[in-house]
Every structure is written in C-alpha cells, then in structure tokens.
Amino acid sequence: MSNLDHNPTETTCAATPSTTPTTELIPGHEVALGGIRDTTTVHRTLPSRTRRMIGAFCFIDHYGPHPAHTHPMNVPPHPHTGLQTVSWLISGHVQHRDSTGRHQTFTNGELGLMTAGHGITHSENTTPDTPPTLHGFQLWIALPDHARNTTPHFEHHPHLPTDGTTTVILGTHNGTTSPATTHTPLLFLQIQLPPNTTHTIPLNPHHEHGALTATGNPTIDNTPLPPGPLLYLGTNRTTLTITTHDQPTTLLILGGEPFQEEIVMWWNLIARDHDEIVTARQAWENHDPRFGTVTGYTGKGTRLDAPPMPTTRLKPRGRTR
Ligand code: MN
C-alpha cells in the first residue's frame, strides 16, 4: 500500500494515549489508491485528525469487500523506511514483490509482514486469477529507534496460532504468541464469532487498544461498530466484551504499549526529522541502491515518483497537536 495523496501533509506520528478506558469512534475517510484507473479505493482511519497512533500502529487502510475484477489492487513499486507493513486479507489474494527479491502471494488467514527498516521497495497487485472478492486491511507499524534502520525483509506466515475463535496475528494474547517479528510490545488479533453471542477477551491494561469490524455488526463495550470506523478504546482495560447480533462477525483488535518516540511520517517514509526525510526522498528519486529494485511487477502503472517536499521544514512535534 502507498500513500498517494498528491500533496501529502506532514504527519507527526506521536500518540496522545488516553489514560482511561474510552470509546472514541474515528470515522475515517475514502482515499483513491493513486490516479490509476480501475483500481481500488481504501477507507483510511489512521492517521486521523484526532488520533495519530494506537501503540506503534500509525496507518490503517481497509479495502472492500468489492469485486476484484472491477476494483483490482494496483500499487506500483514505491519505497518505505522506518516501518513495517501488515497485510491481512479477509478474502481474495494479493501478490507482493520487493527489492529483497521476495515474490509472495498471500490470501485470507495468512500474514504478509514487510519490515522496511533502512529502505525497501515493493509492489502489490491482484492478478487475473484472483478470487472474485477482494477484502482486506493494511496497517503500518512505526519501528522504534533501535530497529528503524534494520535490514529490510519480508515474512509470510500462512499458519498463525488460533483456537478457532481468536487468531493471534501479532504479539501475545492469553498465553499464545504469534511467530511474526515485532519490535515494540503490540497486539493484532482476529476474532470470529457466530451470531447472537457474547464473548469476553482479556486485555493488557498497560496497552492502548482499538477495534475494527471486517464483517458483521457487533457491539463493542456497548458501542455499535459496523465496518468502516475505528473504535479507539484507550488504556486501563483488563477485559473487552464483544456482542454479536444477527450476523456472523469478524473483528480485528489492535493495540500496544503507547509509543513514546516522536516520529515524522511523510508520504511512505517514516523518519525522525526533516533532513532524514529529504535524504530518503532524494535517494528514491536518484534510484539509489538504498531502495533496490522490484522486478516483474505485472499490475498497472509504473514506479511511483515521490511528491515534492512541502515548502516548510518538517518538524517533529510533541505528543499533542
Ligand atoms: Mn507500500
């Protein structure tokens, strides 16, 4: 996934964690994935005007469900730094290629986790043989200072721990730990429930959490949560109760330790200050080996150009806007 706003504004990706349990509905907005015709749109709930991060999660896109043949994914080669991308499908499949030479197609129930570290290039697209419905999520995780310049790599986890209800995609939940590599204490769960059920899960009270509905119409802590908005849940919760109604429900829970570092997110790059962003942007525009090359991209469009830098210097800011 790529942030393809024509004039991306500086995003100081510092959280303002709530110190108490809360239920704050973040509506999100629709974003076209670039100017490419016949491609998909996404519903983006992070970053938002009111909240920048949940734990180290700093970007959430939800796409579909829609027919893959009319809303295919075509994201040409583009760079990332200082973050991990988390690809999680509800249905359909996505073909990933990156500058480490990795070529991997993944489908629902399989985690695609890309660690950009110091710099990587990747592309993402559906192919003509894709299943008929495309529905999924992409989240970005800010890497902490000690890991943000790590060697780029891609992990595919087709078999994640599950008890049939809860799948541990990232982190540790109720004594079960995902095999995926993370660099700050965080959590990403998928919970699948039948209709007319009440289900309570334990949560780490020192973490902040959020919830996203993929399918169904559940009530989370007395708040109805249809697909679309992000529900911010704050910290200091030891449990969370989920109630389903007339539909089977697939719910995602994300969270983590409130992120303490100030970071600047601009376009597809995360850094700590203006000069680091300028350096990374210039390296991309100069085809510098820092980002490598993707070969074999079969989707529409070609290597994305970086947008121009804003006319003012990007400044790391405090935790509040
Ligand atoms: Mn991307």
Residues whose N, C-alpha, C, O or C-beta is under 5 A from the ligand:
A	BS01	MN	M1 S2
